[in-house]
Amino acid sequence: MQLVVGRIGRAHGIKGEVTVEVRTDEPELRLAPGAVLATDPAATGPLTIAAGRVHSGRLLLRFEGVRDRNGAEALRNTLLIADVDPEELPEGEDEYYDHQLMDLDVVTVDGQEVGRITEISHLAAQDLFIVERPDGTEVMIPFVEEIVTEIDLEEQRAIIDPPPGLIDDRAEIASTREAADEAPGEDS
């Protein structure tokens, strides 16, 4: 199975290094020197990592055969893809690969059916489950511990405790103006 483990950003310096947006919880394993990665678009790869380092909090990689800034810039926005054994599990507890989460049924803590995970969106702040409801509409659920309380791979479901308004239109809106409008002693 193939997993996206990074996206190449801009060139760094003049010797062929690139910045990499890491999309794996295991960069030391997936993005280590010597790793051979498939790419999207496929025409730019496969790429073999020659060297890597962290500079100012960003991962920099250099690939075999890429010796200058022009070569590095030509790789910009390329996705890096690692081959992973489908039976392999992430190292950390409460960590999951996208393929383990896809198609899980999503239910609330009180048993209400919400839908099925059809996509996982990896954003800078957090990951989002894109959940297709039974009526065909979609809802986005932040994959954070406060909302996604349990992932049960045996039962193939994700259990959520959504705040008001996340999966329905019953949001509780508190407004100081509404409170002032309802103040006692005022005539309407």
Disulfide bonds with the S-S distance in Angstrom:
none
